[in-house]
């Protein structure tokens, strides 16, 4: 009798082991197929843009040239050297007298300068798409239910046609890097690694017009949570970038500030923020724009700060950033549609909440369809009018989606569990 029981136990264990091996083989196969499908899609998009976009006269060429100059001992903040680099690489578009981004960014992207322009442009697109996929994977990875995980490939493929992503890839913008940094910071805050989160969030300062209002709201929220380590991390990261830039040019910060004022001056009133809306409402009167738009921006920032403070116990990090990002982008003084790539963070949350509320994927796909359509129409309008004001509708859609879905959930902020 004992032998029969022992044999039965061994058979059960053998069956369980076989089942585990079978499940492991299925997961491995799914992983391999997913990687191959996305690799093919990513390369196709990158090659398509390489063959059709004038990347030699796009934002990307500035990153590439700055990287080459740093590697060769040049100074991207030296006007004569910067313009000479344009001539040396047959770049006919030179709207800026110096590198129009914070100098530390030139060091970060220096490896691109080792490649030819076409190779660097292709590789940067691939890296950007990988960072977008990693962001979505990280966000979904904080969920426990398989019904959320099944959204990975659909989300990646659909969001490649999201207007900010579509344009970011074409012009070789920095947004995907900022996106993955903010997502990693959210994960670090969830895991109680506040110092690391603060350092990661300081990287948003590589795009100061967007980074500063984001960090204003973040600091308010961190103070409400008494998270001093994260604030220290922000300071450490900011000072570190300042010092890195000073190694190349001790006066880089005032030079960058002066250059930024010139850039913003020639693009006033055509961007997707409250200042752009005020410029339209004021009939092009700049003084009226600053008064009305600036006042509206301050009010929105104050309202967002108040909400974050009062609901500090209700908002988990992901939810807090769902509010912080669109609020900051409405209030910033400088914003283009490609900067809205950060909306992927609240969009994924809204999609999961729709699945959670409706127990179906239909509502999620409907929201994504509307989002893609609105953002793409805004791109078409921008291409034909040179005004990006319509992209403000994308911000309104994302902010409204978050507000509605957050209002429907219990006031614990934990309806979507995190690991």
Beta strands, then each sheet from edge to edge (+ up, - down):
end
